[in-house]
Amino acid sequence: MTGELLHRLIVEKWGFSYDLQLRRFKGKIFLQVMWRYLEQVSFPMTEGEYFENLEAISTHLNEWGVTEAVTTHIQTTRQRPRQGKAVSIPLDLGDRISEWIVSF
């Protein structure tokens, strides 16, 4: 998966270029689809920064082997990002979670 493919997946699902963030919460890592999006005037990133972020996130997803699970979750979820409420996608890193938790 590339940042471009991740972007296309998000836009096809929800119609906007939503911000993505990786978050650690209670010993787990989540990919969060935030409610802010690139097309908003008040969006805090430039277009270049946005796509750099997507590329970095897609690199992590590839390294962790969770791209198929993320793709399936985005395509099948009924949730939508909305003001103050992100769509949280739990990432199953299996036994290797302790290796990655330290860096987040």
NUKOLLO-307620 format. One record per residue (C-alpha): residue in one letter; x negated, y, z negated. Coordinates in nm, 4 decimals. Example, Ala and Ser with C-alpha at 12.3 -4.5 7.8 and 13.67 -1.06 7.14 Angstrom:
BEGIN
<node><res>a</res><c1>-1.2300</c1><c2>-0.4500</c2><c3>-0.7800</c3></node>
<node><res>s</res><c1>-1.3670</c1><c2>-0.1060</c2><c3>-0.7140</c3></node>
//
This chain:
BEGIN
<node><res>m</res><c1>0.0000</c1><c2>0.0000</c2><c3>0.0000</c3></node>
<node><res>t</res><c1>-0.1175</c1><c2>0.3513</c2><c3>0.0761</c3></node>
<node><res>g</res><c1>-0.0047</c1><c2>0.6849</c2><c3>-0.0604</c3></node>
<node><res>e</res><c1>0.1722</c1><c2>0.7491</c2><c3>0.2696</c3></node>
<node><res>l</res><c1>0.3684</c1><c2>0.4226</c2><c3>0.2486</c3></node>
<node><res>l</res><c1>0.4581</c1><c2>0.4954</c2><c3>-0.1124</c3></node>
<node><res>h</res><c1>0.5832</c1><c2>0.8393</c2><c3>-0.0087</c3></node>
<node><res>r</res><c1>0.7927</c1><c2>0.6933</c2><c3>0.2725</c3></node>
<node><res>l</res><c1>0.9463</c1><c2>0.4400</c2><c3>0.0313</c3></node>
<node><res>i</res><c1>1.0468</c1><c2>0.7154</c2><c3>-0.2130</c3></node>
<node><res>v</res><c1>1.1895</c1><c2>0.9464</c2><c3>0.0534</c3></node>
<node><res>e</res><c1>1.3856</c1><c2>0.6627</c2><c3>0.2183</c3></node>
<node><res>k</res><c1>1.5373</c1><c2>0.5716</c2><c3>-0.1188</c3></node>
<node><res>w</res><c1>1.6127</c1><c2>0.9128</c2><c3>-0.2682</c3></node>
<node><res>g</res><c1>1.5708</c1><c2>1.1691</c2><c3>0.0096</c3></node>
<node><res>f</res><c1>1.3017</c1><c2>1.3789</c2><c3>-0.1606</c3></node>
<node><res>s</res><c1>0.9255</c1><c2>1.3581</c2><c3>-0.2249</c3></node>
<node><res>y</res><c1>0.9522</c1><c2>1.2873</c2><c3>-0.5970</c3></node>
<node><res>d</res><c1>0.6525</c1><c2>1.3180</c2><c3>-0.8257</c3></node>
<node><res>l</res><c1>0.5062</c1><c2>0.9877</c2><c3>-0.9493</c3></node>
<node><res>q</res><c1>0.3144</c1><c2>0.9357</c2><c3>-1.2713</c3></node>
<node><res>l</res><c1>0.1572</c1><c2>0.6405</c2><c3>-1.4482</c3></node>
<node><res>r</res><c1>0.2366</c1><c2>0.6388</c2><c3>-1.8205</c3></node>
<node><res>r</res><c1>0.1387</c1><c2>0.4187</c2><c3>-2.1119</c3></node>
<node><res>f</res><c1>0.4058</c1><c2>0.3597</c2><c3>-2.3736</c3></node>
<node><res>k</res><c1>0.3933</c1><c2>0.1102</c2><c3>-2.6612</c3></node>
<node><res>g</res><c1>0.1227</c1><c2>-0.1059</c2><c3>-2.5059</c3></node>
<node><res>k</res><c1>0.2801</c1><c2>-0.1167</c2><c3>-2.1595</c3></node>
<node><res>i</res><c1>0.2178</c1><c2>0.0766</c2><c3>-1.8397</c3></node>
<node><res>f</res><c1>0.5015</c1><c2>0.2248</c2><c3>-1.6358</c3></node>
<node><res>l</res><c1>0.5248</c1><c2>0.3939</c2><c3>-1.3003</c3></node>
<node><res>q</res><c1>0.7632</c1><c2>0.6835</c2><c3>-1.3449</c3></node>
<node><res>v</res><c1>0.9506</c1><c2>0.8539</c2><c3>-1.0653</c3></node>
<node><res>m</res><c1>0.9939</c1><c2>1.2023</c2><c3>-1.2058</c3></node>
<node><res>w</res><c1>1.2794</c1><c2>1.4422</c2><c3>-1.1321</c3></node>
<node><res>r</res><c1>1.0520</c1><c2>1.7102</c2><c3>-0.9812</c3></node>
<node><res>y</res><c1>0.9862</c1><c2>1.6928</c2><c3>-0.6089</c3></node>
<node><res>l</res><c1>0.7546</c1><c2>1.8480</c2><c3>-0.3523</c3></node>
<node><res>e</res><c1>1.0318</c1><c2>2.0315</c2><c3>-0.1673</c3></node>
<node><res>q</res><c1>1.1168</c1><c2>2.2428</c2><c3>-0.4759</c3></node>
<node><res>v</res><c1>0.9831</c1><c2>2.5980</c2><c3>-0.4785</c3></node>
<node><res>s</res><c1>0.8799</c1><c2>2.5548</c2><c3>-0.8435</c3></node>
<node><res>f</res><c1>0.6920</c1><c2>2.2250</c2><c3>-0.7849</c3></node>
<node><res>p</res><c1>0.3552</c1><c2>2.2594</c2><c3>-0.9631</c3></node>
<node><res>m</res><c1>0.1362</c1><c2>2.0865</c2><c3>-0.7008</c3></node>
<node><res>t</res><c1>0.0345</c1><c2>2.1773</c2><c3>-0.3493</c3></node>
<node><res>e</res><c1>0.1175</c1><c2>1.9313</c2><c3>-0.0733</c3></node>
<node><res>g</res><c1>-0.2462</c1><c2>1.8187</c2><c3>-0.0668</c3></node>
<node><res>e</res><c1>-0.2536</c1><c2>1.7600</c2><c3>-0.4438</c3></node>
<node><res>y</res><c1>0.0739</c1><c2>1.5680</c2><c3>-0.4217</c3></node>
<node><res>f</res><c1>-0.0595</c1><c2>1.3292</c2><c3>-0.1580</c3></node>
<node><res>e</res><c1>-0.3913</c1><c2>1.2885</c2><c3>-0.3454</c3></node>
<node><res>n</res><c1>-0.1898</c1><c2>1.1845</c2><c3>-0.6510</c3></node>
<node><res>l</res><c1>0.0114</c1><c2>0.9325</c2><c3>-0.4480</c3></node>
<node><res>e</res><c1>-0.3082</c1><c2>0.7889</c2><c3>-0.3011</c3></node>
<node><res>a</res><c1>-0.4623</c1><c2>0.7494</c2><c3>-0.6491</c3></node>
<node><res>i</res><c1>-0.1474</c1><c2>0.5813</c2><c3>-0.7808</c3></node>
<node><res>s</res><c1>-0.1269</c1><c2>0.3461</c2><c3>-0.4822</c3></node>
<node><res>t</res><c1>-0.4923</c1><c2>0.2501</c2><c3>-0.5412</c3></node>
<node><res>h</res><c1>-0.4085</c1><c2>0.1495</c2><c3>-0.8993</c3></node>
<node><res>l</res><c1>-0.0983</c1><c2>-0.0419</c2><c3>-0.7897</c3></node>
<node><res>n</res><c1>-0.3078</c1><c2>-0.2325</c2><c3>-0.5337</c3></node>
<node><res>e</res><c1>-0.5795</c1><c2>-0.3116</c2><c3>-0.7900</c3></node>
<node><res>w</res><c1>-0.3195</c1><c2>-0.4374</c2><c3>-1.0350</c3></node>
<node><res>g</res><c1>-0.1395</c1><c2>-0.6486</c2><c3>-0.7759</c3></node>
<node><res>v</res><c1>0.2025</c1><c2>-0.4973</c2><c3>-0.8442</c3></node>
<node><res>t</res><c1>0.2855</c1><c2>-0.3330</c2><c3>-0.5107</c3></node>
<node><res>e</res><c1>0.5510</c1><c2>-0.5886</c2><c3>-0.4149</c3></node>
<node><res>a</res><c1>0.7218</c1><c2>-0.5586</c2><c3>-0.7536</c3></node>
<node><res>v</res><c1>0.7223</c1><c2>-0.1780</c2><c3>-0.7308</c3></node>
<node><res>t</res><c1>0.8560</c1><c2>-0.1856</c2><c3>-0.3747</c3></node>
<node><res>t</res><c1>1.1346</c1><c2>-0.4262</c2><c3>-0.4713</c3></node>
<node><res>h</res><c1>1.2257</c1><c2>-0.2241</c2><c3>-0.7793</c3></node>
<node><res>i</res><c1>1.2506</c1><c2>0.1020</c2><c3>-0.5851</c3></node>
<node><res>q</res><c1>1.4545</c1><c2>-0.0571</c2><c3>-0.3072</c3></node>
<node><res>t</res><c1>1.7013</c1><c2>-0.2277</c2><c3>-0.5415</c3></node>
<node><res>t</res><c1>1.7442</c1><c2>0.0100</c2><c3>-0.8336</c3></node>
<node><res>r</res><c1>2.0651</c1><c2>0.2022</c2><c3>-0.8733</c3></node>
<node><res>q</res><c1>1.8948</c1><c2>0.4645</c2><c3>-1.0888</c3></node>
<node><res>r</res><c1>1.8125</c1><c2>0.8109</c2><c3>-0.9572</c3></node>
<node><res>p</res><c1>1.5606</c1><c2>1.0589</c2><c3>-1.0920</c3></node>
<node><res>r</res><c1>1.7544</c1><c2>1.3467</c2><c3>-1.2452</c3></node>
<node><res>q</res><c1>1.6746</c1><c2>1.6487</c2><c3>-1.4607</c3></node>
<node><res>g</res><c1>1.4968</c1><c2>1.5250</c2><c3>-1.7724</c3></node>
<node><res>k</res><c1>1.5328</c1><c2>1.1559</c2><c3>-1.6786</c3></node>
<node><res>a</res><c1>1.2696</c1><c2>0.9659</c2><c3>-1.4820</c3></node>
<node><res>v</res><c1>1.3138</c1><c2>0.6250</c2><c3>-1.3237</c3></node>
<node><res>s</res><c1>1.0713</c1><c2>0.4036</c2><c3>-1.5185</c3></node>
<node><res>i</res><c1>0.9291</c1><c2>0.0979</c2><c3>-1.3478</c3></node>
<node><res>p</res><c1>0.7533</c1><c2>-0.1421</c2><c3>-1.5884</c3></node>
<node><res>l</res><c1>0.4314</c1><c2>-0.2823</c2><c3>-1.4443</c3></node>
<node><res>d</res><c1>0.3561</c1><c2>-0.6433</c2><c3>-1.5347</c3></node>
<node><res>l</res><c1>-0.0219</c1><c2>-0.6635</c2><c3>-1.5546</c3></node>
<node><res>g</res><c1>-0.0168</c1><c2>-1.0025</c2><c3>-1.7239</c3></node>
<node><res>d</res><c1>-0.3135</c1><c2>-1.1033</c2><c3>-1.9367</c3></node>
<node><res>r</res><c1>-0.5271</c1><c2>-0.8242</c2><c3>-1.7925</c3></node>
<node><res>i</res><c1>-0.3230</c1><c2>-0.5466</c2><c3>-1.9508</c3></node>
<node><res>s</res><c1>-0.5808</c1><c2>-0.4901</c2><c3>-2.2241</c3></node>
<node><res>e</res><c1>-0.8427</c1><c2>-0.4099</c2><c3>-1.9583</c3></node>
<node><res>w</res><c1>-0.6281</c1><c2>-0.1298</c2><c3>-1.8162</c3></node>
<node><res>i</res><c1>-0.4643</c1><c2>0.0051</c2><c3>-2.1321</c3></node>
<node><res>v</res><c1>-0.7951</c1><c2>0.1544</c2><c3>-2.2443</c3></node>
<node><res>s</res><c1>-0.8182</c1><c2>0.3797</c2><c3>-1.9381</c3></node>
<node><res>f</res><c1>-0.4677</c1><c2>0.5205</c2><c3>-1.9801</c3></node>
//
